[in-house]
Structure formats: C-alpha cells, structure tokens
Amino acid sequence: MLAISRPRFWTASLVMAEIGFVLATHRILPRGDELVTMAHLFLVTGPLLWLAVLAVNDAHDLAGDQLNSRKADSPLVAGRISTRGAGRIALAAAVATVLAALPLGPLFTVGTALVVLLGWAYSVPPIRLKARPGADLLANAVVGVLGPLGGWVAFTDGAAGFPWPIAVIGVLAAAALYLPTTASDSDADRRAGIDTIAVRLGPRITFELGFTLWTASAVLAFFLALNDFILDSSLLPVQAVATPVLLVLYRVLLRDRPSFTAITVVACAYLVPCAGFALTYVDLF
C-alpha cells in the first residue's frame, strides 16, 4: 500500500497545506493546537487521499502501465497485487479519507469528498476523465485551487476572504506540470487505447501548451506584484530573476518526454518564488 500511495507525492500535499496555512494566518509555522491540525490535515490530504485516488487509478490503468517502462515497479504490474485487491484498497482508503476529514469541519469534509470523487471520475469508466482530452487536464489543474483552499478552510471558519488570484496562479502551474506527465506516457497510452490530451495533441503541442500555461502563471504573479495586490511589490526583483529561470528550466528539462525527476526539479524550482511570497506575506513581528 505504501508503494501504491507514492510517498513522493505527499510532499505536494504538505506544500499546498502550508500555502493555505500561510494565507489564512499570515504566519509560516503553526503553533499550539495548530500543530495538531496541520498533522491531521497532512494525514488526510497526504497518505490517505493519495492512496484512495492512486489505488483506483492503478486498478484501471494496468493495461497501459504494462506497456510503460516507467511503471515496471508498480505493485500491480509486478504482480504483487491484483486489480481487485487494488480496488478494495482504494474503496477502503476513500472511506477512511472522508471519515478522517470530519473533525476538520463540514466544509473541509465536503471538499475532501469532492476530491476523492474527482480522483475516481478521472480513472473509473464510464466517466474516465483521463481518456477525455481536456477533461483530464482540468481534473488535475483543479488541485491547484483545492489544495491551498483546503489548508485555508482548516484554519479559518470558511472560504470567505480566500485570495482567489493566488488560486488561479496555482491552477495554471498545476496544469503546466501535469501536461509533461501525459507526454511522457503518451506512447504507452496510445498503444493501450487511452485517449489522453497528449495522445490527441501529440507531445510537441502538449509541451507548448504546458509552457504557455507555465508562462501565464509567472506573468500573472508578476502582474499582481507590480500592482502590489496580494503579492508585495518588494517581490519584483525576485520575480525578475526567478521568472526567466523557471521558463528556461521548463523549456530545457520538460521538452519531449521528460522523466519524473525532471518534472520534480522544475516543480521544486517553483518553490523559490513561493518562499519569497511567504516571507513578504507573513507578519514577522
């Protein structure tokens, strides 16, 4: 189950929870009871949620994964677990995720249930958004909103006051980072008959679309800082340096069919301007 839940993905949940916390409290580090809430939040959105959505994805993607060298170590491809077993794990994890979310409030619980349902809709026929070009992109991009929003809701009384322009930046970045993964798997998906956005558009156009979204995310962030709206204008020098670096990294490392390592490097580089934003957004005194 640990292998199916991909612990390397848990970091994304922690980062998004932290962003939501910073936005809600104007502080970087939780304290007192907030530490318990943050640990609870990470448990729900980290191991439990990822297991719920990835187990069901593996169960319905086995045909394509068997043709994909990148998935050779998958427990299902290696025969260590059956598709029926993965489905049972996914169902149990989905129920556990929603139940574990209850103490964090009704709004957070509803949001968690929606993410679980979206994850299942992405993988399970007849909806199977993964095989519907465009819908597969939107389903993954919405994480850029729901992740920070979940962190915000866990530490406030609701969604009121949430800075939605930050969510738009996150959606654009999440979509831009999702597209290279579809390009990387496009050959295996094509042979398995899975009509993803990269299969429909081809790796080159998929890459250019991703680069466009990545650029739009950077431009919007620069525009907000320029107008001293949510992003402090003191970030402009940081963005003037970080933005071209991010664009070059994306263009150089993610062209054609990038490795997961290359995608991780680009995603981690994106944390640099995020850290700059956090330092200017929090109340230091």
VEXKE-653854 format. One line per 10 residues: number of its first residue (from 0); their letters; for each residue z negated, y negated, x of N, C-alpha, C. Coordinates in steps of 0.1 Angstrom, whole numbers, m for minus. Atoms other than C-alpha are relative to their C-alpha. Layout:
N
NUM	a	Z,Y,X,Z,Y,X,Z,Y,X; ... .
END
This chain:
285
0	mlaisrprfw	0,12,8,0,0,0,0,m13,9; 0,11,m9,m7,m23,29,14,m3,5; m14,2,m5,29,m18,42,8,m6,m11; m9,5,11,44,m24,8,m3,m15,m3; 4,14,3,24,m57,3,4,m10,11; m5,9,m11,38,m71,36,m10,m11,4; 10,10,m4,8,m88,51,5,m13,6; m6,12,m6,31,m112,70,3,m11,m11; m3,10,11,39,m128,36,m13,m7,m5; 12,6,6,3,m135,28,m3,m14,6 .
10	taslvmaeig	2,13,m6,4,m165,52,6,m11,m9; m7,9,9,28,m182,28,m9,m4,m11; 10,3,11,2,m179,0,m11,m9,5; 11,8,m5,m25,m193,22,4,m14,3; m5,14,m3,m4,m223,33,2,m7,m13; m2,7,12,5,m231,m3,m13,m3,m7; 13,3,6,m31,m228,m15,m6,m11,8; 5,11,m7,m41,m251,13,6,m13,m3; m7,12,5,m15,m276,3,m5,m5,m13; 6,4,13,m28,m276,m32,m14,m5,1 .
20	fvlathrilp	13,5,m2,m63,m280,m20,0,m14,6; m1,13,m6,m54,m310,2,4,m10,m10; m5,9,10,m35,m326,m26,m11,m4,m11; 10,2,10,m64,m321,m50,m13,m7,5; 13,5,m5,m94,m331,m28,1,m11,11; m2,9,m11,m79,m353,0,m9,4,12; 7,m6,m11,m97,m330,24,7,12,5; m7,m11,m6,m84,m304,48,m8,13,m1; 8,m12,0,m113,m280,49,m9,1,m12; 9,m2,11,m132,m266,19,m14,1,5 .
30	rgdelvtmah	14,m1,m4,m170,m267,19,m8,5,m12; 9,m5,11,m198,m252,m1,7,11,m8; m6,m9,9,m186,m234,m32,15,1,1; m14,0,m1,m151,m244,m24,5,11,9; m3,m11,m9,m151,m218,4,2,13,m8; m1,m12,8,m157,m191,m22,13,0,m9; m12,2,9,m130,m205,m45,13,2,8; m12,m2,m8,m105,m206,m16,2,15,3; m2,m14,m3,m112,m170,m6,4,8,m13; m4,m7,13,m109,m159,m43,15,m3,m3 .
40	lflvtgpllw	m14,4,2,m76,m179,m46,9,8,9; m9,m7,m9,m62,m163,m15,1,15,m3; 0,m14,4,m72,m128,m27,10,3,m11; m9,m2,11,m53,m133,m59,15,m2,4; m14,4,m3,m22,m151,m46,5,7,13; m4,m7,m12,m21,m131,m13,2,15,m2; m2,m15,1,m26,m93,m12,3,5,m14; m2,m5,13,m29,m87,m49,14,m3,m6; m13,5,6,1,m108,m61,12,6,8; m11,m5,m8,24,m97,m32,2,15,m3 .
50	lavlavndah	m1,m14,3,16,m61,m39,6,3,m13; m6,m1,14,24,m65,m76,15,m2,0; m14,4,1,58,m81,m70,9,8,10; m8,m7,m10,69,m63,m39,1,15,m2; m1,m14,3,60,m28,m50,11,3,m11; m10,m2,10,81,m31,m81,14,m3,5; m13,3,m7,109,m47,m60,5,12,8; m4,m11,m8,109,m18,m36,4,12,m9; m3,m11,9,109,7,m65,14,m1,m6; m13,2,6,141,m8,m79,11,m4,10 .
60	dlagdqlnsr	m10,4,m11,158,m17,m46,3,12,10; m1,m11,m10,157,17,m30,14,3,4; m13,m3,m3,194,23,m32,6,m9,11; m5,10,m10,202,m9,m13,m8,1,13; 8,m1,m12,173,m5,11,3,12,9; m4,m12,m8,185,29,22,13,m3,8; m12,5,m8,217,11,34,m3,m11,9; 4,12,m7,198,m16,51,m9,4,12; 7,m4,m12,187,m10,87,m13,m8,1; 12,8,0,161,m38,83,m11,6,m8 .
70	kadsplvagr	10,m6,8,143,m17,57,m3,14,3; 1,m14,m4,143,15,76,m15,5,0; 14,m3,m1,105,14,80,m7,m1,m14; 6,1,13,99,8,43,m6,14,m4; 6,m13,4,75,34,29,8,8,m10; m9,m7,9,100,43,1,12,6,8; m12,m5,m8,130,46,25,m4,11,9; 5,m11,m9,109,67,49,m5,12,m8; 4,m11,8,99,89,20,m15,2,m1; 15,m2,0,61,83,23,m5,m3,m14 .
80	istrgagria	4,3,14,60,72,m14,12,1,m8; m11,m2,9,82,79,m44,2,m13,m8; m2,12,9,97,52,m67,m9,0,m11; 9,0,11,75,64,m95,m14,m4,5; 13,4,m6,44,60,m72,0,m15,3; m1,15,m3,56,25,m62,m2,m7,m13; 1,7,13,60,16,m99,m15,0,m5; 14,m1,5,24,28,m107,m8,m10,8; 7,9,m8,11,8,m78,2,m14,m4; m4,14,5,30,m23,m90,m7,m3,m13 .
90	laaavatvla	6,2,13,16,m19,m125,m15,m3,2; 14,2,m2,m20,m15,m113,m3,m13,7; 3,12,m7,m17,m44,m89,3,m12,m9; m2,11,10,m2,m66,m117,m12,m3,m9; 12,1,9,m31,m59,m140,m12,m6,8; 11,4,m9,m56,m64,m111,2,m15,3; m3,14,m3,m39,m97,m102,m4,m10,m11; 3,8,11,m42,m112,m136,m15,0,m4; 15,0,3,m78,m100,m142,m8,m7,11; 7,7,m11,m89,m113,m108,2,m15,m1 .
100	alplgplftv	m2,14,1,m74,m147,m117,m9,m6,m11; 8,5,11,m96,m151,m148,m11,m10,4; 11,9,m4,m126,m166,m130,4,m14,5; m5,13,m5,m104,m194,m117,5,m9,m11; m3,8,11,m97,m207,m151,12,5,m8; m11,m5,9,m73,m201,m181,14,m5,5; m13,5,m5,m45,m224,m167,5,8,12; m3,m7,m11,m46,m207,m134,4,15,m3; m3,m13,5,m46,m173,m151,14,1,m6; m13,0,6,m16,m181,m172,11,m2,10 .
110	gtalvvllgw	m10,2,m10,3,m194,m142,2,13,9; 0,m13,m7,m6,m162,m123,8,11,m7; m7,m9,8,6,m141,m151,15,m3,m1; m14,4,0,39,m160,m152,7,3,13; m5,m3,m13,44,m155,m115,3,16,1; m2,m15,1,39,m117,m120,12,4,m8; m11,m3,9,63,m116,m149,13,m4,6; m12,4,m7,88,m136,m129,4,10,11; m3,m10,m10,85,m112,m100,6,13,m6; m5,m12,6,91,m83,m123,14,m2,m6 .
120	aysvppirlk	m13,3,5,120,m100,m140,10,m1,11; m9,0,m11,135,m105,m106,5,14,4; m3,m13,m5,135,m68,m99,4,11,m11; m1,m11,9,135,m48,m131,12,m2,m10; m11,1,10,166,m41,m153,m7,1,m14; m14,5,m1,180,m51,m176,0,m15,4; 0,14,m4,169,m87,m167,5,m1,14; m3,m1,m15,170,m81,m129,7,m13,5; m5,13,m5,174,m117,m118,6,1,14; m6,m2,m13,182,m105,m83,15,2,0 .
130	arpgadllan	m14,m3,2,216,m93,m95,7,m10,m8; m6,11,8,223,m126,m113,1,m12,9; m1,11,m9,237,m151,m88,m4,m14,m6; 6,12,4,219,m184,m91,m14,2,m6; 13,m3,5,191,m170,m111,m9,6,11; 8,m5,m11,179,m151,m80,m5,m12,9; 4,11,m8,178,m184,m61,m11,m8,m8; 10,7,7,159,m202,m89,m13,7,m1; 12,m8,1,134,m174,m93,m9,m1,13; 7,1,m12,124,m177,m57,m4,m15,4 .
140	avvgvlgplg	3,14,m2,126,m215,m55,m12,m5,m7; 11,4,9,101,m219,m83,m14,2,7; 13,m2,m8,74,m206,m58,m4,m13,7; 3,13,m7,77,m240,m41,m8,m9,m9; 8,8,9,61,m255,m72,m13,7,m3; 11,m7,6,38,m228,m85,m11,3,11; 10,m2,m10,21,m222,m51,m10,m11,2; 8,12,m2,8,m257,m44,m7,m4,m14; 6,3,13,2,m262,m82,m12,9,m3; 11,m9,2,m20,m231,m83,m12,m4,8 .
150	gwvaftdgaa	11,5,m8,m41,m245,m54,m6,m12,m6; 5,12,6,m44,m278,m72,m8,3,m12; 7,m4,12,m54,m262,m105,m14,7,3; 12,m7,m3,m80,m240,m88,m12,m10,4; 10,9,m5,m98,m271,m75,m2,m13,m9; 0,11,10,m93,m295,m105,m2,5,m14; 1,m4,14,m96,m295,m142,13,4,m7; m13,m2,6,m59,m291,m148,12,m5,8; m12,4,m8,m24,m301,m138,2,m15,0; m2,15,1,m28,m338,m147,m2,m6,14 .
160	gfpwpiavig	1,7,m13,m22,m360,m117,7,7,12; m7,m7,m11,m3,m334,m97,12,m8,5; m12,8,m6,22,m352,m73,13,8,0; m12,m8,2,54,m337,m86,11,m2,10; m10,1,m11,77,m352,m59,m2,9,11; 3,m10,m11,59,m330,m34,5,14,m4; m5,m13,5,67,m300,m56,15,1,2; m14,0,m2,104,m310,m55,4,3,14; m2,m2,m14,103,m311,m17,m2,15,3; 3,m14,m2,87,m276,m18,11,9,m6 .
170	vlaaaalylp	m10,m8,6,113,m262,m42,13,0,8; m12,1,m9,142,m274,m20,m2,8,12; 2,m7,m12,126,m260,11,m1,15,m3; 1,m15,4,117,m226,m6,14,6,m2; m14,m4,3,153,m223,m19,8,2,13; m7,0,m13,167,m231,16,m4,11,8; 5,m12,m8,145,m204,32,3,13,m6; m3,m13,7,153,m178,6,15,4,2; m14,m3,m2,191,m181,10,4,8,12; m4,m8,m12,193,m168,46,m5,15,m2 .
180	ttasdsdadr	4,m14,2,174,m136,35,10,7,m8; m10,m7,8,201,m128,9,13,1,9; m12,m1,m9,228,m135,36,m2,12,9; 4,m11,m10,210,m111,60,2,14,m7; m1,m13,7,210,m83,33,13,1,m7; m11,0,9,244,m91,18,9,13,1; m8,m12,m1,263,m61,33,m6,11,m7; 6,m11,7,238,m36,21,0,m2,m15; 0,3,14,235,m53,m13,14,2,m6; m14,m2,5,273,m53,m17,3,15,m1 .
190	ragidtiavr	m3,m14,1,276,m16,m9,m9,7,m11; 9,m6,11,247,m9,m34,4,m5,m13; m5,5,13,265,m29,m61,m10,m11,m5; 9,11,4,238,m57,m62,6,m13,2; m8,13,m1,255,m90,m70,m10,m12,2; 8,11,m4,232,m114,m52,8,m13,2; m7,12,m2,241,m150,m46,8,0,13; m7,m1,m13,251,m142,m10,12,10,m2; m11,m9,2,273,m113,m22,11,m7,m8; m10,7,8,290,m136,m47,7,m11,8 .
200	lgpritfelg	m6,11,m7,295,m166,m24,4,3,14; m3,m3,m14,297,m149,10,m11,m7,9; 11,5,m9,273,m155,40,3,m14,4; m3,14,m5,291,m187,52,m4,m10,m10; 3,10,10,289,m206,19,m15,0,m4; 14,m1,3,254,m193,13,m8,m8,10; 6,7,m11,244,m207,47,1,m15,m2; m2,15,2,259,m241,39,m7,m5,m11; 8,4,11,242,m242,6,m14,m2,4; 14,0,m5,209,m234,22,m2,m13,9 .
210	ftlwtasavl	1,11,m9,215,m261,49,0,m13,m8; 0,11,9,223,m286,21,m13,m2,m6; 14,1,7,190,m279,3,m10,m3,10; 10,3,m11,171,m280,36,1,m15,4; m2,14,m3,186,m314,43,m5,m9,m11; 4,7,12,179,m326,8,m16,m1,0; 15,0,m1,142,m316,13,m5,m11,10; 4,9,m10,140,m336,45,3,m14,m4; m4,13,4,158,m366,31,m10,m6,m11; 9,5,11,135,m368,0,m13,m3,7 .
220	afflalndfi	13,3,m7,104,m366,23,1,m13,7; m2,13,m7,118,m394,44,0,m12,m9; m1,11,10,126,m415,13,m14,m3,m5; 14,3,5,90,m411,0,m8,m7,10; 8,7,m10,75,m421,33,6,m14,2; m5,13,m2,99,m450,36,m5,m10,m11; 5,8,11,87,m463,2,m15,1,m1; 15,m1,0,50,m454,10,m5,5,m13; 3,m7,13,49,m432,m21,m4,14,2; 6,m13,m2,26,m402,m18,0,3,15 .
230	ldssllpvqa	m1,m2,m14,38,m398,18,m2,m14,7; 3,13,m6,23,m425,40,11,m5,10; m11,5,m8,47,m448,58,m2,2,15; 2,m3,m14,30,m440,91,6,13,5; m6,m12,m3,47,m407,89,15,m2,5; m14,3,m3,81,m423,95,4,4,15; m3,m4,m14,80,m419,134,0,16,1; 1,m15,m1,70,m382,130,12,6,m6; m12,m5,7,98,m376,105,13,m3,7; m12,4,m8,123,m394,127,3,10,11 .
240	vatpvllvly	m1,m10,m11,116,m368,154,2,14,m6; 0,m14,6,109,m337,132,12,3,m8; m11,m3,9,138,m340,108,12,5,7; m12,m5,m7,167,m337,132,m3,14,7; 3,m13,m6,148,m308,150,0,11,m10; m1,m10,11,144,m290,117,14,3,m4; m14,m2,3,180,m295,109,8,9,10; m7,m8,m11,192,m282,143,m5,14,0; 6,m14,0,168,m252,141,7,8,m11; m6,m8,11,181,m242,107,15,3,3 .
250	rvllrdrpsf	m15,m2,m2,218,m247,117,2,11,11; m2,m9,m11,214,m227,150,m6,14,m3; 6,m13,1,190,m199,141,4,7,m13; m2,m7,13,200,m192,105,14,2,m4; m15,m2,3,238,m191,107,3,15,m1; m4,m14,2,255,m159,96,m11,9,m6; 10,m9,6,229,m131,91,m12,0,9; 12,2,m9,196,m142,106,m10,11,m1; 11,m9,1,167,m120,114,m12,m6,m7; 12,6,6,134,m123,97,m8,m8,9 .
260	taitvvacay	7,7,m10,119,m135,129,6,m15,1; m6,13,0,144,m164,130,m4,m9,m12; 4,7,12,136,m173,94,m15,m5,1; 14,4,m2,99,m173,103,m2,m11,9; 1,11,m9,104,m196,132,4,m13,m6; m4,12,8,122,m221,110,m11,m4,m10; 11,3,9,95,m219,84,m12,m5,6; 12,5,m7,67,m224,109,3,m14,6; m3,13,m4,85,m254,123,m1,m10,m11; 2,9,12,84,m269,88,m14,m4,m2 .
270	lvpcagfalt	14,3,1,46,m268,91,m4,m12,7; 3,12,m9,47,m296,117,m1,m13,m9; 1,12,8,56,m324,93,m10,2,m12; 10,m3,11,34,m307,66,m14,m4,6; 12,4,m6,5,m311,90,m2,m15,2; 0,15,m1,14,m347,97,m4,m6,m14; 2,5,14,14,m353,59,m15,2,m3; 14,m2,4,m21,m337,55,m9,m9,7; 9,9,m8,m36,m358,83,0,m14,m5; m1,13,5,m24,m390,67,m5,m1,m15 .
280	yvdlf	4,0,15,m33,m379,31,m15,1,m2; 14,m3,2,m69,m368,37,m8,m13,3; 10,10,m3,m100,m390,37,m8,4,12; 7,m4,m12,m113,m388,72,m14,m5,1; 14,6,m1,m144,m409,66,m6,m1,m14 .
END
